[in-house]
Amino acid sequence: MKALSLFLFLSILTLGTKAQDIEEIISKYTSENGKEFLLPLADCMGADFNSGLFHSASIKKMGFQLYIGIVTSAAFVPDKRRTFTAVPEGFFEPKTPVEVPTIFGPSENVVVNGNGGTQYVFPGGLNLKYLPLAVPQLTVGSVFGTDLTTRLLFTDTNEDIGRIKLLGFGLRHSISQYLPDLPVDLAAGVYWQQFTIGDIISAANWLGNVQTSYRASIFTFYGALGYEKSVLDLDYTFTGTDGDTHVKFDLAGSNNIRFTAGLTFNLGPVKLNADYNFASQSVLSVGLGLGIGENAEKKL
């Protein structure tokens, strides 16, 4: 059932991608091949979660300031992360390296012919070009130029998938309050988020960045330079013909340095923003929300 739960979880993430035989996938990937197969998932999830965390670097020194909205993001899967080099496992011979799909790769199986007329089947992937994500977000401040950002979601699905939990928070502090003659707003932020589903999957993400923004009429131009880290843990039991096999992967995302460039439309209290994040795993993020008492940014 846990193998089925992993399948359903991936189906949720990919918004209804066609069904795959996850038990076959798990049976083929229980060691190093499994890590390479799932590594793009760690990259994309980490990049998605660390996106859309701000739409301006302006923070009041003191006073009520609130933003509530929905952040959507899409991590694009580059061609180089759609395949990897695998080697047949178990007693299959010969153990010749072959290029096979990752979890986001082509959906067609790769069949390898072995000794004595045997065949080894590497299952296809989900055939995805991007991984979407949507999360609720709340930012409230400000005390001494500091605000708090939270992401929170708890929901029960069913006994197969289990309880889905998202918990995240971040703190930002205004730098421009100490530099009143600076023509732009500056802030520094640090963020942590954790996403779990049942006792199978856990993802932890960290981001620290320096943010800047500049207001021109109804537009706010913003950007950031940050350092990030993400870890995806998978822990489940596969029951095969030879009995139970405990499978546990700890996968680190490839993103480290991230550069963000974005634009916010200030339509009264309504804030519509979009930004692109340049990194080894690039992400497009779009946010829509209400901003109340947000500080008037430095502008033309």
C-alpha positions as CSV (number, residue, x, y, z in Angstrom):
1,M,0.0,0.0,0.0
2,K,2.9,2.4,0.6
3,A,4.1,1.9,-2.9
4,L,0.6,2.9,-4.1
5,S,0.7,5.9,-1.7
6,L,3.8,7.1,-3.4
7,F,2.2,6.8,-6.8
8,L,-0.9,8.8,-5.7
9,F,1.3,11.5,-4.2
10,L,3.2,11.9,-7.5
11,S,-0.1,12.0,-9.3
12,I,-1.3,14.9,-7.1
13,L,1.9,16.8,-7.7
14,T,1.6,16.4,-11.5
15,L,-2.1,17.4,-11.6
16,G,-3.5,14.1,-12.9
17,T,-0.7,12.7,-14.9
18,K,-1.6,9.3,-16.4
19,A,-1.3,6.3,-14.1
20,Q,2.0,4.4,-13.9
21,D,2.6,1.0,-12.4
22,I,4.4,2.3,-9.3
23,E,5.0,-1.2,-7.9
24,E,6.9,-2.1,-11.1
25,I,8.9,1.2,-10.7
26,I,9.8,0.5,-7.1
27,S,10.7,-3.1,-7.8
28,K,13.3,-2.0,-10.4
29,Y,14.7,0.9,-8.3
30,T,15.8,-0.1,-4.8
31,S,19.4,1.1,-4.7
32,E,21.6,3.6,-6.7
33,N,19.3,3.5,-9.7
34,G,16.4,4.6,-7.5
35,K,18.3,7.6,-6.3
36,E,19.1,8.8,-9.8
37,F,15.5,8.1,-10.9
38,L,14.0,10.3,-8.2
39,L,16.7,13.0,-8.0
40,P,14.9,15.4,-10.4
41,L,11.9,15.3,-8.0
42,A,14.2,16.6,-5.2
43,D,15.4,19.3,-7.5
44,C,12.0,20.5,-8.7
45,M,10.3,20.3,-5.3
46,G,13.0,22.2,-3.6
47,A,13.0,24.9,-6.3
48,D,9.2,25.2,-6.2
49,F,9.0,25.6,-2.4
50,N,11.7,28.2,-2.3
51,S,9.9,30.4,-4.8
52,G,7.3,33.2,-4.5
53,L,8.2,34.1,-0.9
54,F,8.2,37.9,-1.5
55,H,7.0,40.5,-4.0
56,S,8.7,43.6,-2.5
57,A,11.6,44.5,-0.2
58,S,9.7,47.3,1.5
59,I,9.0,46.8,5.2
60,K,7.7,49.4,7.6
61,K,9.9,50.2,10.6
62,M,6.8,49.9,12.9
63,G,3.1,49.4,12.2
64,F,0.6,46.9,10.9
65,Q,1.4,45.4,7.5
66,L,-0.3,42.3,6.1
67,Y,-0.2,40.2,2.9
68,I,-2.4,37.1,2.2
69,G,-2.4,35.3,-1.0
70,I,-1.8,32.2,-3.2
71,V,1.6,31.5,-4.7
72,T,1.9,29.2,-7.7
73,S,5.2,28.1,-9.2
74,A,6.4,25.8,-12.0
75,A,9.9,24.2,-11.9
76,F,11.0,23.5,-15.5
77,V,12.6,20.0,-16.1
78,P,15.6,20.4,-18.4
79,D,16.4,17.7,-20.9
80,K,19.4,16.5,-19.0
81,R,17.2,15.6,-16.0
82,R,14.8,13.5,-18.1
83,T,17.2,10.5,-18.5
84,F,20.1,8.9,-16.6
85,T,22.5,6.0,-17.0
86,A,21.4,2.9,-15.1
87,V,22.7,-0.7,-14.7
88,P,20.4,-3.7,-14.4
89,E,20.1,-4.9,-10.8
90,G,19.9,-8.3,-9.2
91,F,21.2,-11.5,-11.0
92,F,20.5,-10.1,-14.5
93,E,23.5,-10.3,-16.9
94,P,25.2,-8.6,-18.6
95,K,25.2,-5.4,-16.4
96,T,25.6,-3.1,-19.4
97,P,24.9,0.7,-18.7
98,V,21.9,2.0,-20.5
99,E,20.2,5.4,-20.8
100,V,16.7,5.2,-19.2
101,P,14.0,7.7,-18.1
102,T,14.0,9.6,-14.8
103,I,10.7,10.1,-13.0
104,F,10.0,13.1,-15.3
105,G,11.4,11.3,-18.5
106,P,9.7,9.7,-21.4
107,S,6.8,7.3,-20.6
108,E,8.1,4.4,-22.7
109,N,9.8,1.5,-21.0
110,V,13.4,0.6,-21.9
111,V,13.9,-3.1,-22.4
112,V,17.4,-4.7,-22.2
113,N,18.0,-8.2,-23.6
114,G,20.2,-10.4,-21.4
115,N,21.8,-13.9,-21.3
116,G,19.6,-16.9,-22.1
117,G,16.8,-14.8,-23.6
118,T,16.1,-12.9,-20.4
119,Q,14.9,-9.3,-20.4
120,Y,15.2,-6.5,-18.0
121,V,12.6,-3.7,-18.1
122,F,13.3,-0.2,-16.9
123,P,10.0,1.6,-16.5
124,G,9.1,4.9,-18.2
125,G,8.7,8.2,-16.4
126,L,5.8,10.7,-16.1
127,N,6.8,12.5,-19.3
128,L,6.7,16.0,-17.7
129,K,8.3,19.2,-18.8
130,Y,7.6,21.1,-15.5
131,L,6.4,20.4,-11.9
132,P,3.6,22.8,-10.7
133,L,2.9,23.8,-7.1
134,A,0.4,26.1,-5.4
135,V,0.5,27.1,-1.7
136,P,-1.2,29.7,0.6
137,Q,1.0,32.4,2.1
138,L,0.6,35.0,4.9
139,T,3.1,37.8,5.7
140,V,2.5,40.0,8.8
141,G,4.6,42.8,10.3
142,S,6.2,45.0,11.2
143,V,8.1,45.3,14.5
144,F,11.4,47.1,14.3
145,G,11.5,46.6,10.5
146,T,10.9,42.8,10.8
147,D,8.0,40.8,9.3
148,L,7.0,37.1,9.5
149,T,6.0,34.9,6.5
150,T,4.1,31.6,7.0
151,R,2.8,28.8,4.9
152,L,0.5,26.3,6.5
153,L,-1.6,23.4,5.1
154,F,-2.9,20.3,6.9
155,T,-5.2,17.9,5.2
156,D,-6.2,14.3,5.4
157,T,-6.8,12.5,2.1
158,N,-7.4,8.8,2.7
159,E,-5.7,5.7,4.1
160,D,-3.6,5.2,1.0
161,I,-2.1,8.7,0.8
162,G,-2.3,9.7,4.5
163,R,-2.0,13.1,6.0
164,I,-0.4,15.9,4.0
165,K,1.3,18.6,6.0
166,L,3.0,21.8,4.9
167,L,4.7,24.0,7.5
168,G,6.9,27.0,6.6
169,F,8.0,30.3,8.1
170,G,10.4,33.0,7.3
171,L,11.7,36.3,8.9
172,R,12.7,39.4,7.0
173,H,14.5,42.5,8.3
174,S,14.6,45.9,6.6
175,I,18.1,47.0,5.7
176,S,17.0,50.2,4.0
177,Q,15.7,51.6,7.4
178,Y,19.4,52.1,8.3
179,L,20.2,53.7,4.9
180,P,17.5,56.4,4.4
181,D,19.2,58.0,1.4
182,L,19.3,54.7,-0.5
183,P,17.2,55.0,-3.7
184,V,15.9,51.4,-3.4
185,D,14.5,49.2,-0.7
186,L,16.7,46.5,0.8
187,A,15.8,43.6,3.1
188,A,17.4,40.3,4.2
189,G,15.3,37.2,4.7
190,V,15.7,33.6,5.9
191,Y,13.1,30.9,5.3
192,W,12.5,27.3,6.2
193,Q,9.7,24.9,5.0
194,Q,8.8,21.3,5.5
195,F,6.4,19.2,3.5
196,T,5.4,15.6,4.5
197,I,2.9,13.0,3.2
198,G,2.2,10.2,5.6
199,D,5.4,8.6,6.8
200,I,6.7,8.1,3.2
201,I,7.9,11.4,2.0
202,S,9.5,14.4,3.8
203,A,11.0,17.5,2.1
204,A,12.9,20.2,3.9
205,N,13.9,23.5,2.3
206,W,16.0,26.4,3.4
207,L,16.6,29.8,1.7
208,G,18.5,32.9,2.7
209,N,18.5,35.9,0.5
210,V,19.1,39.7,0.1
211,Q,16.1,41.4,-1.5
212,T,15.7,44.7,-3.3
213,S,12.8,46.6,-4.9
214,Y,11.9,49.8,-6.6
215,R,8.5,51.4,-7.2
216,A,7.6,53.2,-10.4
217,S,3.9,54.2,-10.6
218,I,1.8,51.1,-10.1
219,F,4.8,48.8,-10.8
220,T,7.3,47.4,-8.3
221,F,10.5,45.9,-9.8
222,Y,12.1,43.5,-7.4
223,G,15.0,41.0,-7.2
224,A,17.1,38.9,-4.9
225,L,20.3,37.0,-4.6
226,G,20.0,33.9,-2.4
227,Y,21.5,30.7,-1.2
228,E,19.3,27.6,-0.9
229,K,19.3,24.0,0.2
230,S,16.7,21.3,-0.2
231,V,16.5,17.6,1.0
232,L,14.0,15.0,0.0
233,D,13.6,11.9,2.1
234,L,11.7,8.8,0.9
235,D,11.1,5.9,3.3
236,Y,8.8,3.0,2.4
237,T,8.6,-0.8,2.2
238,F,8.2,-2.6,-1.0
239,T,6.8,-6.2,-0.9
240,G,8.1,-8.3,-3.7
241,T,8.4,-12.0,-4.5
242,D,11.4,-12.2,-2.3
243,G,9.8,-10.6,0.7
244,D,9.9,-7.1,2.1
245,T,12.5,-4.6,1.0
246,H,13.1,-1.4,3.0
247,V,13.8,1.4,0.7
248,K,15.2,4.7,2.0
249,F,16.6,7.6,0.0
250,D,18.0,10.9,1.2
251,L,18.3,13.2,-1.8
252,A,19.8,16.7,-1.9
253,G,18.6,19.1,-4.5
254,S,21.1,20.6,-6.8
255,N,20.2,24.3,-6.4
256,N,22.5,26.4,-4.3
257,I,22.7,30.0,-5.7
258,R,19.5,31.6,-6.9
259,F,18.9,34.9,-8.6
260,T,15.4,36.3,-8.7
261,A,14.0,39.0,-11.0
262,G,10.3,40.0,-10.8
263,L,7.5,42.5,-11.3
264,T,4.5,43.4,-9.1
265,F,1.4,45.2,-10.3
266,N,0.0,47.2,-7.4
267,L,-3.8,47.5,-8.1
268,G,-4.8,49.1,-4.9
269,P,-4.7,46.4,-2.2
270,V,-4.6,43.7,-4.9
271,K,-1.0,42.5,-5.6
272,L,-0.3,40.5,-8.8
273,N,3.3,39.5,-9.2
274,A,5.5,37.3,-11.3
275,D,9.2,36.4,-11.1
276,Y,11.7,34.1,-12.7
277,N,14.3,32.4,-10.7
278,F,17.6,31.7,-12.4
279,A,19.4,28.6,-10.9
280,S,20.5,25.1,-11.9
281,Q,16.8,24.3,-11.5
282,S,14.9,27.4,-12.9
283,V,11.4,28.3,-11.7
284,L,8.6,30.6,-12.8
285,S,6.5,31.9,-9.9
286,V,3.2,33.9,-9.9
287,G,1.4,35.3,-6.9
288,L,-2.0,36.9,-6.3
289,G,-3.1,38.4,-3.0
290,L,-4.2,41.3,-0.9
291,G,-1.8,43.7,0.7
292,I,-3.0,45.9,3.6
293,G,-0.9,48.7,5.1
294,E,2.1,47.8,3.0
295,N,4.7,50.5,3.2
296,A,5.0,53.1,0.4
297,E,8.1,52.1,-1.4
298,K,10.8,54.4,-2.6
299,K,9.6,55.4,-6.1
300,L,9.8,57.9,-8.9
